[in-house]
Every structure is written in structure tokens, then in C-alpha cells.
Amino acid sequence: TKYSTPPFSFLRKCQSYKCAVASGASFISSTPTRTTQLSSRQKQHYLSLSSTATNESPPNNNNNSHSIKSVCAPMVGQSDLAFRLLCRSYDVKLTYTQMIHCTNFMRDETFRANHLDIYSPNHLIKDEELVESQQFAIQGLEQQRQQFLKEEAEKGVCCYDEKGPVMIQLAGHNPETILSTAQHILHRTSHNPNVVGFDLNLGCPQGIARKGNYGSFLSDTDPKLVCDILSTLRNNLPSEVKVSAKIRLPEIPTEENIANRIKALIQGGGVNMVAVHGRTRRENKTLVRECSWDAIRYAVQVAKQIDETVPII
């Protein structure tokens, strides 16, 4: 493979040697030989990746007063560093990492060391952690890697600097495990001022979320536990670290049920921000319907009545 740029200059933007790039014209997968042309509907989807916040977003850790109006939602298999950087080039102001499964994170050091793409520039995968094909791929590049790191260190550049706030999305159902994950990540990313908070995944509708008791299944079946998790984060993390939740609409999306869910998150969980996906848990895959903007609008009204400082995305 011929590189138009130095190999590690390219690889630093592609966690685990994977780069996902999207534009209005085409979507390029992590396999460089496959390019898929998008339909008009798909083009519009990728051009609309950033949602618009409906009221003021909380300030970042530097207490800047500017509001955040464009947000790139967390997407499994997509929201890695390369994609987040691409979205920021189109003026997205707030991004999310991919979902971190807290049980796996706390159980395995290799997972902890290599799953996140927000660590310091001297964080590199050790050769013994690579499979044979990966070791073969980087043979002969060690000298170039060391030279690249030296140049970056001299410039004071962080390889994972997004130049903007990023939220870490967590998934799980055990308050202590989720808190331990957040604290561990905070410790390992103390160098990175862009990490502004943690988001609890309460929106995933897939079967794996049901098996793991997280996502929209946890939100629909055990709202008390949801509040316990969020309040545990809020009460034990530094005040400048934001806590948010991404949710779907209740299974029966009446105004009363929507209001109860928003109230529980803000009053019971103490969240600083809520992202609302305007569909129910069952509206996914082949059953996806048009997003309910009226339901989101009502969620905004409820949030403003409770606490005007809590934005709804």
C-alpha cells in the first residue's frame, strides 16, 4: 500500500487502523477497496448527522459561555476518532465516543488500554498485543513511528486532540461498575481537556442490549435503577464533569409518560443534559418510522419547566 502521507500520521487518526469517511457523495468503509454510492435519502442522512440543540448547552470544563448548537450523535461502529474529526470539519461542536461497555471495561486491562481513542499520544498498542497479521503489517515502520512521536512531542501536539468537547458514552446496569469506569477514564484522560463528561446509553434497542440489561430496555423496565446510576455518577464525579443520558421515547409515548421520564432524569438522576431520540424501543430496523418531533418538542417544554439550564438535544 502506498501512503500519500507518512503512515503513522495517517494511522493516528484511524483507531485500530480503521478509517471511516463519509460525505454527501459517497461513504467509504473501513475496507479501502469498497466504495458505495449513496441514495438521495442516505446523502441527506449523512449531511444531517449533527442534531440541533433546542436550548442552551452547558458550558465546557473551561467555563466558556458559548452555546453548542450542533452535535454528532454516538453511533456504534462509527463514532471513532476519524469520523468525529470529519464531523468537526463540518462545524460539529460536540461529539460522543462509541459506547463503552462498563463490565467489559473493568474486567479486562487490554480492553481498558486500547478500546478508547482519547488517550495520550504516547499510548500505543504493544506489539505482543497484536495478532500475527497486524505485526506483519507494521514491520519496518518502528523507526518511522519513533520519529513521528518525537516530532509530535516537540510540537506539543496531542494525537487525539479534537479541539472541542467530547462526551464518553457508557453502557451498563451496575451503578458501582459504571462509576468505576468513569473514574478510571477520568484518571487516564486527565491530560485531555476535551473530555467534558459521560453519557449513559438508554437508547440502544438491539437484542444485545436486552441481554446485557442496558440501553432502552433498562430505561423501559427499571427507571429507578436508571436514576440510581445517574445520581451515583452525579454525586461522585467532579461538578465540572457533565452527566447526560441519551433516551428513546417511552414504549407508550403519551405526554404523561414522556414528562415522567424527563422529570426522573433531571430531578432523580441530576443530569446536566438529555438527548432524545424521537422513536420508541420497538421502532427500529424494519419497523423504523418517521421521528416524532412533536414528542421531542414536548420533552423540551417539560425540561424548561423543571430546569431551564438543562438542554434537550
PLY file of the C-alpha trace (Angstrom):
ply
format ascii 1.0
element vertex 313
property float x
property float y
property float z
element edge 312
property int vertex1
property int vertex2
end_header
0.00 0.00 0.00
1.32 3.45 -0.90
0.60 6.29 1.50
0.27 9.88 0.39
1.12 10.91 3.96
3.52 9.34 6.49
1.97 6.04 7.70
1.67 6.96 11.37
0.40 10.42 10.57
-2.47 8.60 8.90
-2.85 5.81 11.42
-3.07 8.17 14.38
-6.43 9.31 13.04
-7.65 5.78 12.44
-8.06 3.86 15.67
-7.11 0.20 15.22
-6.06 1.02 11.65
-9.67 1.69 10.65
-10.82 4.88 8.98
-14.43 5.68 8.26
-15.10 8.62 5.99
-18.45 9.99 4.90
-19.53 12.78 2.61
-22.60 13.85 0.72
-21.41 11.91 -2.32
-20.10 8.61 -1.01
-19.46 6.53 2.06
-16.10 4.82 2.29
-15.98 1.81 4.59
-13.00 0.58 6.59
-12.21 -1.66 3.58
-10.42 0.74 1.19
-11.41 -1.19 -1.93
-15.16 -0.86 -1.39
-16.99 2.37 -2.17
-20.79 2.51 -2.02
-22.78 5.21 -3.77
-25.48 6.70 -1.61
-29.11 7.30 -2.43
-30.53 10.81 -2.07
-32.05 9.80 1.26
-28.72 8.46 2.52
-26.90 11.60 1.41
-29.33 13.69 3.40
-28.79 11.41 6.41
-25.03 11.91 6.41
-25.35 15.62 5.77
-27.69 15.82 8.76
-25.56 13.85 11.21
-25.44 16.77 13.59
-28.62 17.35 15.57
-29.63 20.83 16.63
-29.80 21.57 20.33
-33.13 23.10 21.25
-31.87 25.24 24.10
-28.54 26.34 25.52
-25.96 23.61 26.06
-23.95 23.51 29.29
-20.55 25.23 29.26
-17.48 23.07 28.87
-14.85 22.50 31.52
-13.19 25.79 30.67
-16.46 27.58 31.51
-16.77 29.12 28.06
-20.14 30.78 27.73
-20.71 29.96 24.06
-23.56 27.59 23.33
-23.28 24.35 21.38
-25.74 24.13 18.52
-24.50 21.14 16.52
-23.96 17.66 17.95
-22.91 14.37 16.36
-24.80 11.51 17.99
-22.95 8.42 19.23
-23.08 5.58 16.69
-21.86 2.04 17.29
-19.15 1.06 14.82
-18.96 4.61 13.51
-18.14 7.23 16.15
-14.41 6.60 16.27
-11.83 9.37 16.15
-11.54 9.57 12.37
-15.28 10.04 11.94
-15.51 12.56 14.78
-12.71 14.62 13.24
-14.51 14.55 9.91
-17.74 15.77 11.52
-15.88 18.57 13.28
-14.58 19.73 9.90
-18.27 20.34 9.05
-18.68 22.52 12.14
-19.98 19.92 14.60
-19.21 21.29 18.07
-19.89 18.33 20.39
-19.14 14.67 19.71
-19.57 11.36 21.55
-17.27 8.36 21.62
-18.58 4.95 20.75
-20.33 3.08 23.54
-18.10 1.67 26.30
-19.50 -1.48 27.91
-18.59 -0.89 31.56
-18.47 -4.53 32.66
-16.03 -5.40 29.89
-14.04 -2.25 30.55
-13.46 -3.01 34.23
-12.93 -6.73 33.65
-10.10 -6.60 31.11
-6.95 -4.43 31.06
-6.41 -4.91 27.33
-9.92 -3.61 26.71
-9.26 -0.64 29.01
-5.93 0.15 27.39
-6.96 0.00 23.76
-10.70 0.50 23.38
-10.86 4.27 23.80
-9.38 6.69 21.25
-8.95 9.63 23.61
-5.75 8.58 25.38
-2.44 10.43 25.29
-0.22 10.43 22.16
2.32 8.08 23.75
-0.38 5.46 24.25
0.37 2.77 21.70
-0.66 -0.84 21.32
2.20 -3.11 22.31
3.49 -5.50 19.65
2.68 -8.54 21.77
-0.97 -7.45 21.83
-1.20 -7.59 18.04
-2.19 -10.65 16.05
0.32 -12.02 13.53
-1.20 -10.20 10.54
-1.07 -6.88 12.39
2.55 -7.42 13.40
3.42 -8.17 9.77
1.65 -5.00 8.60
3.84 -2.70 10.71
7.17 -4.47 10.26
9.87 -2.00 9.31
7.84 1.02 10.44
9.16 1.21 14.01
11.82 3.81 13.16
9.25 5.97 11.39
6.89 5.62 14.36
9.52 6.76 16.83
10.45 9.72 14.63
6.81 10.69 14.30
6.27 10.57 18.08
9.40 12.65 18.65
8.21 15.33 16.23
4.75 15.38 17.77
6.18 15.69 21.28
8.40 18.59 20.20
5.35 20.38 18.77
3.34 19.67 21.91
0.64 18.06 19.80
-1.83 15.57 21.25
-2.52 12.86 18.67
-6.11 12.62 19.82
-6.87 16.34 20.08
-10.33 17.03 18.66
-10.19 20.73 19.51
-13.65 20.55 21.02
-15.71 18.90 23.76
-16.32 15.14 23.63
-18.62 13.01 25.77
-17.77 9.42 26.72
-20.79 7.14 26.30
-21.18 4.36 28.86
-23.45 1.32 28.97
-24.32 -0.96 31.86
-26.70 -1.54 34.75
-24.49 -1.63 37.85
-24.05 1.82 39.44
-20.72 0.96 41.09
-19.23 -0.55 37.92
-20.33 2.41 35.81
-18.90 4.87 38.34
-15.60 2.95 38.48
-15.42 3.07 34.69
-16.00 6.83 34.62
-13.41 7.45 37.34
-10.86 5.24 35.60
-11.37 7.06 32.30
-11.11 10.45 34.00
-7.81 9.42 35.55
-6.37 8.16 32.27
-7.55 11.21 30.32
-6.53 13.87 32.83
-4.26 15.29 30.09
-7.21 15.81 27.75
-9.28 18.95 28.44
-11.72 18.00 25.67
-13.28 15.20 27.76
-16.16 17.08 29.35
-18.49 14.37 30.64
-20.19 10.98 30.49
-23.37 9.92 28.75
-25.45 6.91 29.81
-26.77 4.87 26.89
-30.50 4.47 27.48
-31.44 4.30 23.82
-29.99 1.13 22.29
-32.92 -1.08 21.13
-30.90 -4.09 19.96
-31.13 -7.61 21.35
-27.63 -7.41 22.82
-28.81 -4.52 24.99
-31.70 -6.63 26.26
-29.30 -9.45 27.15
-26.95 -7.02 28.90
-29.78 -5.08 30.59
-28.78 -1.66 29.31
-29.96 0.82 26.70
-33.67 1.33 26.11
-34.52 -1.97 27.82
-33.13 -0.68 31.12
-34.90 2.63 30.64
-38.27 0.96 29.95
-38.11 -1.71 32.64
-36.26 -0.19 35.60
-36.46 3.63 35.76
-35.48 3.59 39.45
-32.18 1.86 38.65
-31.59 4.41 35.89
-31.92 7.21 38.45
-29.62 5.36 40.85
-26.93 5.08 38.15
-27.17 8.71 37.08
-27.29 10.07 40.62
-24.29 7.90 41.55
-22.34 9.48 38.71
-23.52 12.98 39.53
-22.81 12.71 43.25
-19.34 11.20 42.89
-17.81 12.90 39.85
-16.37 16.43 39.95
-19.01 19.10 39.44
-17.35 20.34 36.25
-17.77 16.89 34.67
-21.13 16.71 32.91
-23.54 13.79 33.20
-26.07 13.16 30.44
-28.44 10.49 29.18
-29.47 9.51 25.68
-33.01 8.11 25.66
-35.80 6.97 23.38
-39.46 7.72 23.81
-41.39 5.58 26.33
-42.96 2.42 24.97
-46.34 4.17 25.18
-45.30 7.72 24.22
-48.08 9.71 25.89
-47.35 13.19 27.18
-47.64 11.92 30.74
-45.10 9.16 30.18
-42.71 11.49 28.38
-42.98 14.02 31.19
-42.36 11.37 33.84
-39.23 10.17 32.03
-37.76 13.65 31.67
-38.59 14.55 35.27
-36.95 11.37 36.55
-33.75 12.05 34.64
-33.45 15.67 35.75
-34.84 15.53 39.28
-33.98 11.95 40.21
-30.80 11.48 38.20
-29.42 15.01 38.33
-28.36 15.02 34.68
-26.93 18.12 33.02
-28.21 17.24 29.56
-30.64 14.85 27.82
-30.59 13.63 24.21
-33.97 12.40 22.98
-34.33 10.00 20.04
-37.90 10.56 18.90
-38.76 6.89 18.45
-39.73 4.08 20.81
-37.66 0.98 21.50
-39.73 -1.07 19.07
-39.29 1.42 16.23
-36.01 0.09 14.91
-34.66 -1.92 11.98
-37.59 -2.74 9.65
-40.09 -1.02 11.97
-38.41 2.40 11.86
-40.94 5.17 11.35
-40.68 8.92 11.00
-39.18 10.61 14.03
-41.76 12.18 16.38
-40.69 15.81 16.51
-43.82 16.70 18.48
-42.73 14.34 21.26
-39.26 15.90 21.33
-40.80 19.37 21.41
-42.89 18.35 24.41
-39.79 16.94 26.13
-38.16 20.36 25.69
-41.17 22.09 27.25
-41.10 19.77 30.25
-37.36 20.23 30.75
-37.68 24.02 30.65
-40.37 23.90 33.32
-38.13 21.83 35.60
-34.74 23.42 34.97
-34.05 25.85 32.14
-30.31 25.13 32.32
-30.75 21.51 31.18
-30.65 21.32 27.36
-32.55 18.78 25.31
-30.87 17.53 22.15
0 1
1 2
2 3
3 4
4 5
5 6
6 7
7 8
8 9
9 10
10 11
11 12
12 13
13 14
14 15
15 16
16 17
17 18
18 19
19 20
20 21
21 22
22 23
23 24
24 25
25 26
26 27
27 28
28 29
29 30
30 31
31 32
32 33
33 34
34 35
35 36
36 37
37 38
38 39
39 40
40 41
41 42
42 43
43 44
44 45
45 46
46 47
47 48
48 49
49 50
50 51
51 52
52 53
53 54
54 55
55 56
56 57
57 58
58 59
59 60
60 61
61 62
62 63
63 64
64 65
65 66
66 67
67 68
68 69
69 70
70 71
71 72
72 73
73 74
74 75
75 76
76 77
77 78
78 79
79 80
80 81
81 82
82 83
83 84
84 85
85 86
86 87
87 88
88 89
89 90
90 91
91 92
92 93
93 94
94 95
95 96
96 97
97 98
98 99
99 100
100 101
101 102
102 103
103 104
104 105
105 106
106 107
107 108
108 109
109 110
110 111
111 112
112 113
113 114
114 115
115 116
116 117
117 118
118 119
119 120
120 121
121 122
122 123
123 124
124 125
125 126
126 127
127 128
128 129
129 130
130 131
131 132
132 133
133 134
134 135
135 136
136 137
137 138
138 139
139 140
140 141
141 142
142 143
143 144
144 145
145 146
146 147
147 148
148 149
149 150
150 151
151 152
152 153
153 154
154 155
155 156
156 157
157 158
158 159
159 160
160 161
161 162
162 163
163 164
164 165
165 166
166 167
167 168
168 169
169 170
170 171
171 172
172 173
173 174
174 175
175 176
176 177
177 178
178 179
179 180
180 181
181 182
182 183
183 184
184 185
185 186
186 187
187 188
188 189
189 190
190 191
191 192
192 193
193 194
194 195
195 196
196 197
197 198
198 199
199 200
200 201
201 202
202 203
203 204
204 205
205 206
206 207
207 208
208 209
209 210
210 211
211 212
212 213
213 214
214 215
215 216
216 217
217 218
218 219
219 220
220 221
221 222
222 223
223 224
224 225
225 226
226 227
227 228
228 229
229 230
230 231
231 232
232 233
233 234
234 235
235 236
236 237
237 238
238 239
239 240
240 241
241 242
242 243
243 244
244 245
245 246
246 247
247 248
248 249
249 250
250 251
251 252
252 253
253 254
254 255
255 256
256 257
257 258
258 259
259 260
260 261
261 262
262 263
263 264
264 265
265 266
266 267
267 268
268 269
269 270
270 271
271 272
272 273
273 274
274 275
275 276
276 277
277 278
278 279
279 280
280 281
281 282
282 283
283 284
284 285
285 286
286 287
287 288
288 289
289 290
290 291
291 292
292 293
293 294
294 295
295 296
296 297
297 298
298 299
299 300
300 301
301 302
302 303
303 304
304 305
305 306
306 307
307 308
308 309
309 310
310 311
311 312
